[in-house]
Structure formats: structure tokens, C-alpha cells
């Protein structure tokens, strides 16, 4: 029996957003902004790269806003006083 396939990951850019693309056994295209501000996109195995790029480009404004929110959260956590 063959070992399970690892998801294939590659770095791409679309709409001024650099992102990490992973092909997985998922049904929908998913986009996430991680805690460190990097963007991860997962797509179904048979979805083309052009569709993934278009998906990210269409949501570029949302990604920028999500990155800004994450940056503000990080700043608040860093400036919060530590409990005694």
C-alpha cells in the first residue's frame, strides 16, 4: 500500500498578495491570515492555479484588512501589562 500523499505547497503571488498555496482534499477554496501575517490558501486537488490566483486577487482587500487587524492584536498583546 502506498503512503498517503503529503499536501503539495508552493509560494505564489496574486493581487499584490504573496501566499502559500496548498492542494488538499478539501471541497472549497480557503484563505487564512496566520498570526504572523502570512497568508495560506488551500484548494481542492483539481482546481487550477489560475482559479487560486483569481480567488486571492478578488479578496486582496480583505487580506490587507485582516493583516492590519492581526497587527493591531499583536501590538495590544505586547503592550499589555503582565499579571503579577
C-alpha positions in Angstrom: 0.0 0.0 0.0 1.3 3.4 -0.9 1.9 6.0 1.8 -0.6 8.9 1.9 0.3 11.8 -0.2 1.6 14.9 1.5 -0.2 18.1 0.5 1.8 20.0 -2.1 2.7 23.5 -1.1 4.1 26.4 -3.2 4.6 30.1 -2.8 2.6 32.3 -5.2 1.6 35.9 -5.6 -1.7 37.4 -6.9 -3.2 40.9 -6.5 -0.2 42.1 -4.6 -0.5 39.4 -2.0 2.1 36.7 -1.5 0.6 33.5 -0.3 1.4 29.8 0.4 -0.8 27.6 -1.7 -1.6 24.0 -0.6 -3.6 21.4 -2.6 -5.6 19.3 -0.2 -8.6 17.0 -0.1 -11.0 19.9 0.6 -14.2 20.9 -1.2 -13.8 24.7 -1.1 -11.1 27.3 -1.6 -10.0 28.5 1.8 -7.9 31.6 2.7 -6.4 32.3 6.1 -4.2 35.0 7.6 -2.0 33.4 10.2 -0.9 35.0 13.4 2.4 36.1 11.8 0.6 37.8 8.9 1.4 35.2 6.3 -1.4 34.1 4.0 -2.3 30.4 3.5 -4.7 29.3 0.8 -5.9 25.7 0.4 -7.6 24.5 -2.8 -9.1 21.2 -4.0 -6.7 18.9 -5.8 -8.2 19.5 -9.2 -8.5 23.3 -9.0 -6.3 25.2 -11.4 -3.6 27.7 -10.3 -5.4 30.4 -12.2 -8.5 29.9 -10.2 -6.5 30.1 -7.0 -4.8 33.3 -8.1 -8.1 34.9 -9.1 -9.5 33.9 -5.7 -6.7 35.7 -3.8 -6.8 38.7 -6.1 -10.5 39.1 -5.6 -10.0 39.0 -1.8 -6.9 41.2 -1.6 -8.7 44.0 0.2 -10.0 41.5 2.8 -6.4 40.1 3.3 -4.9 43.5 3.8 -7.6 44.4 6.4 -7.1 41.0 8.2 -3.4 41.6 8.3 -4.0 45.0 9.8 -6.3 43.6 12.4 -3.7 40.9 13.3 -1.0 43.6 13.6 -3.2 45.6 16.0 -3.9 42.5 18.1 -0.2 41.7 18.3 0.6 45.3 19.4 -2.1 45.2 22.1 -0.8 41.9 23.4 2.8 43.1 23.5 1.8 46.3 25.3 -0.5 44.7 27.8 1.0 44.6 31.3 1.9 41.1 32.6 -0.1 39.9 35.6 1.6 39.7 39.0 
